[in-house]
C-alpha cells in the first residue's frame, strides 16, 4: 500500500456565483471538512452569494464584486499578497474568474475537465477533475474532491439559517394545516421565466384545492411587475411577499413551503437544500443538469423538445451546459403540464390529508 499524502493545510475555492451554484458547493465544503477537520478553507465569492452563506462554519469568505472590475482584481491581489494555498479549486467557467485566479498563489491549481472547459480555462489550471459525460452541477462540483484523493459520497447542505430568519418566516402565515405553494416566478435570466398568466393559472388551481399560495422574489422592477401581473390575473387571494425578504430569510421562507414552483433559479436549489420539493419549470435548461438535485419527480421537462425546435438536435446531442434561452422557449410548458406536476405532488404527499375550508 502506498503511503497517503499529507492532508492539505489550506484550500482556496473560487466560485463567485450564482446563488444556486454556490449552494451546490456546500456538500464539497462538508466533504473536505469531514476528511480534514483542521483544513483552512478560503472561498472567493460574489457579494450576494456571501450574504446567503454568511455564518458557514470554518470558511473564510473573501468577497469580489464583479462591478469593481480591474480595481477589484487589484484589491484581491493585495489582500492575498504573501499567502499561498496548498490547492486552488477553480470552479467557475468564466473568463473573469479565470483572470481573478491569477491573484491566488497555490501549489496545485485544479480545474474542470477538458470537455467542460471554456474561455481559456485550461491556461489557468495545472490539474483537472476526471472527465464524465453529463452529470448534475452538484456532482461535477463534487468531483473537485477527486484530485485531492477524496470522493463526495455523502450529500450534506447545512445552509446557515439564523434563528431570527426562521422567526420572520414563521410570522408570515399561520400554522393552520393548510398546505402552501410558494411561487418564485423570476430567475436571473428573463428568457427562463414562465409567463405571468400561466403562473396565475396554476396559483388559482392550487387555491381551488385548498392551498395557500405565496409569491416571493427580489426587489428588481421585473420581479415587482411580474408579481403584480400574477396578482391581477389569478382572481384569488395570494400572499405577496415579493421584495420583503432578505437573502438570509429566503431559505427559511422556502423551508416552510410544501412545494415551490419556479423556473431554473436560485430558489430551486435553496429550496432543495432546505428539504422542500420543487415544481421546476424547464425548457431553456436541462433539469438533469440544473434541476433540484434531490428529487426531480415534480419538474416539467420540455428541454428535449426545445433542443429539437430551436437547435435541430436532440438534447442528448448537445454539449453539457447548453442553454436554450430563446424568445418563446418557455411557452413550450403548458398550464396543464404544471398542474399535472402539482397534482403528482398532491397524490404523493397530501391526497389523504383533510384540508381546512377555503
C-alpha positions in Angstrom: 0.0 0.0 0.0 1.3 3.4 -0.9 1.6 6.0 1.9 -1.2 8.6 1.9 -0.1 12.1 1.1 -0.1 14.7 3.9 -3.5 16.4 4.1 -3.7 19.9 2.8 -3.5 22.7 5.4 -5.2 25.3 3.2 -7.5 25.2 0.2 -8.9 28.2 -1.8 -12.2 27.8 -3.5 -13.0 30.2 -6.3 -16.7 30.2 -7.2 -18.3 33.6 -7.4 -21.8 33.0 -8.5 -24.7 32.2 -8.7 -26.9 31.6 -5.7 -27.9 28.1 -6.8 -24.4 27.1 -7.8 -22.8 28.3 -4.5 -25.4 26.2 -2.8 -24.1 23.2 -4.8 -20.6 23.8 -3.4 -21.8 23.2 0.2 -21.6 19.4 0.0 -18.0 19.7 -1.2 -17.1 22.0 1.7 -18.5 19.5 4.1 -16.7 16.7 2.4 -13.4 18.5 2.8 -14.1 19.4 6.4 -15.1 15.8 7.3 -11.9 14.4 5.8 -9.6 17.1 7.2 -11.2 18.9 10.2 -8.2 21.2 10.5 -8.1 22.4 6.9 -8.3 26.2 6.4 -10.9 26.9 3.7 -10.9 30.3 2.0 -13.7 31.0 -0.5 -13.6 33.8 -3.1 -17.2 34.5 -3.7 -19.7 37.1 -5.0 -21.3 39.7 -2.8 -24.9 38.4 -2.8 -23.7 34.8 -2.5 -21.7 35.6 0.5 -24.7 37.1 2.2 -26.6 33.9 1.6 -23.8 31.7 3.1 -22.7 34.1 5.8 -22.1 32.1 9.0 -20.9 28.9 7.3 -18.6 27.3 9.9 -14.9 27.0 9.2 -14.9 29.1 6.0 -13.2 32.4 5.4 -15.0 34.4 2.7 -13.3 36.9 0.5 -15.8 38.9 -1.5 -15.2 40.0 -5.1 -17.9 42.3 -6.5 -17.8 42.0 -10.3 -18.9 45.6 -10.6 -15.5 46.7 -9.3 -13.8 45.2 -12.4 -10.0 45.5 -12.6 -9.7 47.6 -9.5 -11.5 44.8 -7.6 -9.0 42.3 -9.0 -6.1 44.5 -7.9 -7.6 44.8 -4.4 -8.0 41.0 -4.3 -4.3 40.6 -5.2 -3.3 43.0 -2.4 -5.5 41.1 0.1 -3.9 37.8 -0.8 -0.4 39.1 -1.0 2.0 36.9 0.9 -0.4 34.0 1.1 0.0 30.6 -0.5 -2.5 27.8 -0.5 -1.9 24.1 -0.9 -4.6 23.9 -3.5 -6.9 26.2 -5.6 -10.2 24.8 -6.8 -11.1 26.9 -9.8 -14.8 26.1 -10.0 -16.2 28.7 -12.4 -16.1 28.6 -16.1 -15.9 32.3 -16.9 -13.1 34.5 -18.2 -13.5 36.9 -15.2 -13.0 34.0 -12.8 -10.0 32.7 -14.7 -8.3 36.1 -14.6 -9.2 36.5 -11.0 -7.5 33.2 -10.2 -4.2 34.8 -11.1 -4.3 36.6 -7.7 -4.2 33.2 -5.9 -0.8 31.6 -5.3 -1.3 27.8 -4.9 0.9 24.7 -5.1 -1.9 22.9 -7.0 -4.4 24.5 -9.4 -7.4 22.2 -10.1 -10.0 23.0 -12.8 -12.6 21.4 -15.0 -12.1 18.5 -17.4 -11.3 19.4 -21.0 -14.8 18.7 -22.3 -16.3 21.3 -20.0 -13.5 23.9 -20.2 -14.1 27.2 -22.0 -12.9 30.8 -22.0 -9.3 29.7 -21.8 -9.9 27.9 -18.5 -7.1 25.4 -19.2 -4.4 28.1 -19.2 -5.1 28.8 -15.5 -5.0 25.3 -14.1 -2.5 22.5 -13.8 -4.8 19.6 -13.0 -8.3 18.7 -14.0 -11.2 16.8 -12.5 -11.9 13.4 -14.1 -14.0 13.6 -17.3 -17.5 12.3 -17.1 -20.4 12.8 -19.6 -23.5 14.6 -18.4 -24.0 15.0 -14.7 -25.7 17.4 -12.3 -23.8 20.6 -11.5 -23.6 19.4 -7.8 -21.9 16.2 -8.8 -19.5 17.9 -11.2 -18.5 20.4 -8.4 -18.2 17.4 -6.0 -15.6 15.9 -8.4 -13.2 18.6 -7.4 -12.5 16.4 -4.3 -11.2 13.6 -6.6 -7.7 15.1 -7.4 -7.3 15.6 -3.6 -7.8 11.9 -3.0 -11.4 12.1 -1.8 -14.9 11.1 -3.0 -18.0 13.1 -2.3 -20.2 10.3 -1.2 -22.4 12.0 1.4 -24.5 15.0 0.3 -24.9 17.5 3.1 -26.0 21.1 2.8 -26.4 22.6 6.3 -27.2 26.0 4.8 -26.6 28.5 7.6 -30.0 30.0 8.6 -30.2 32.2 11.7 -32.9 31.9 14.2 -34.3 35.3 13.6 -34.7 34.4 9.9 -36.9 31.5 10.9 -38.8 33.7 13.3 -39.6 36.0 10.4 -40.7 33.2 8.2 -43.0 31.7 10.8 -44.7 35.1 11.2 -45.7 35.3 7.5 -48.6 32.8 7.7 -50.2 30.7 10.4 -49.6 27.0 11.1 -53.2 26.2 10.3 -52.7 22.9 8.4 -53.3 24.4 5.0 -50.5 23.3 2.5 -48.5 26.1 1.0 -47.3 26.6 -2.6 -44.6 29.2 -2.9 -44.3 30.7 -6.4 -41.0 32.3 -7.2 -41.6 33.3 -10.8 -38.3 35.0 -11.8 -34.8 33.8 -12.5 -31.8 35.9 -13.2 -32.3 35.2 -16.9 -35.6 36.6 -18.1 -35.9 34.1 -21.0 -36.1 31.3 -18.5 -39.2 32.8 -16.9 -42.7 31.5 -17.5 -45.5 33.9 -18.3 -47.4 35.7 -15.5 -50.7 34.4 -17.0 -49.6 30.8 -16.7 -48.2 31.2 -13.2 -51.5 32.8 -12.2 -53.5 29.9 -13.7 -51.5 27.4 -11.6 -51.9 29.6 -8.5 -55.6 29.7 -9.0 -55.8 25.9 -9.4 -53.8 25.4 -6.1 -56.1 27.8 -4.2 -59.1 25.9 -5.5 -57.7 22.8 -4.0 -57.5 24.4 -0.6 -53.8 25.6 -0.8 -52.3 28.8 0.3 -50.2 30.4 -2.4 -47.3 32.7 -1.6 -45.4 34.9 -4.1 -41.8 35.5 -3.4 -38.9 37.2 -5.2 -36.4 40.0 -5.1 -36.6 43.8 -5.4 -36.0 44.3 -9.1 -38.6 46.0 -11.2 -39.1 42.9 -13.3 -39.9 40.9 -10.2 -42.4 43.5 -9.0 -44.1 43.8 -12.3 -44.3 40.1 -12.7 -45.8 39.7 -9.3 -48.3 42.4 -10.0 -49.4 40.7 -13.2 -49.8 37.4 -11.4 -51.9 39.0 -8.7 -54.1 40.8 -11.3 -54.7 37.6 -13.3 -55.1 35.0 -10.5 -58.6 36.2 -9.4 -58.0 34.6 -6.0 -56.2 35.9 -2.8 -52.4 35.3 -2.9 -49.9 36.3 -0.2 -47.5 38.8 -1.8 -44.0 38.7 -0.2 -42.1 39.8 -3.3 -39.3 42.2 -2.2 -40.0 41.7 1.5 -37.4 39.0 2.5 -33.6 39.1 2.7 -31.2 36.5 1.4 -30.9 35.1 4.9 -34.7 34.9 5.3 -35.3 33.3 1.9 -34.1 29.8 2.9 -36.4 29.9 6.0 -39.3 31.0 3.8 -38.8 28.2 1.3 -38.4 25.7 4.2 -41.9 26.5 5.3 -43.4 25.7 1.9 -44.8 22.3 1.0 -43.9 22.9 -2.7 -42.0 25.6 -4.6 -42.8 26.4 -8.2 -40.0 28.2 -10.1 -38.0 28.2 -13.3 -34.3 27.3 -13.2 -33.3 29.7 -10.5 -31.5 30.2 -7.2 -34.7 29.4 -5.2 -34.8 25.9 -6.9 -31.6 24.9 -5.2 -32.1 26.8 -2.0 -35.5 25.1 -1.5 -33.9 21.7 -2.3 -31.2 22.3 0.2 -33.8 23.1 2.8 -35.6 19.8 2.1 -38.6 21.3 0.2 -39.9 19.7 -3.0 -39.7 21.8 -6.2 -42.0 22.0 -9.2 -39.3 23.1 -11.6 -40.2 24.6 -15.0 -37.6 23.6 -17.5 -37.4 24.3 -21.2 -34.5 26.6 -21.5 -32.2 24.4 -19.3 -31.8 20.7 -18.7 -33.2 19.6 -15.4 -30.8 16.6 -15.3 -28.0 19.2 -15.1 -29.6 22.1 -13.1 -32.9 20.9 -11.7 -33.5 20.2 -8.0 -30.8 17.7 -7.0 -32.7 15.5 -4.6 -36.0 15.0 -6.4 -37.0 15.9 -9.9 -40.3 14.0 -9.9 -42.3 17.2 -9.9 -40.4 19.0 -12.6 -41.8 19.8 -16.1 -39.2 18.9 -18.7 -39.5 20.4 -22.2 -35.8 20.7 -22.7 -35.5 18.0 -25.4 -38.5 19.5 -27.3 -36.8 22.9 -27.1 -33.5 21.4 -28.4 -35.2 19.9 -31.4 -37.2 23.0 -32.1 -34.5 25.7 -31.7 -31.3 23.8 -32.3 -32.5 21.0 -34.6 -30.9 18.4 -32.4 -32.0 16.1 -29.6 -30.9 17.2 -26.1 -28.7 14.1 -25.9 -26.5 15.6 -28.7 -25.9 18.9 -27.0 -22.8 19.9 -25.1 -23.1 19.8 -21.3 -24.5 23.1 -20.0 -26.1 24.2 -23.3 -28.9 26.7 -22.5 -31.7 27.4 -24.9 -32.6 30.9 -23.8 -34.7 31.9 -26.8 -37.7 34.0 -27.1 -40.8 31.9 -26.5 -39.0 28.8 -25.4 -40.8 28.7 -22.0 -44.1 28.7 -23.8 -43.5 25.1 -24.6 -44.5 24.5 -21.0 -48.3 24.5 -20.8 -50.5 25.2 -17.8 -51.7 21.6 -17.9 -48.0 20.5 -17.7 -47.5 22.4 -14.4 -50.9 21.5 -13.0 -50.1 17.8 -13.8 -46.8 18.2 -11.8 -48.7 19.8 -8.9 -51.3 17.0 -8.9 -48.5 14.4 -8.9 -47.2 16.1 -5.7 -50.6 16.1 -4.2 -51.2 12.4 -5.0 -47.8 11.5 -3.4 -48.0 13.7 -0.3 -51.4 15.2 0.5 -54.2 13.3 -1.1 -55.3 11.8 2.2 -54.9 15.0 4.2 -58.1 16.7 5.4 -57.7 20.4 4.4 -59.4 23.2 6.3 -62.2 25.1 4.4 -61.1 27.8 1.9 
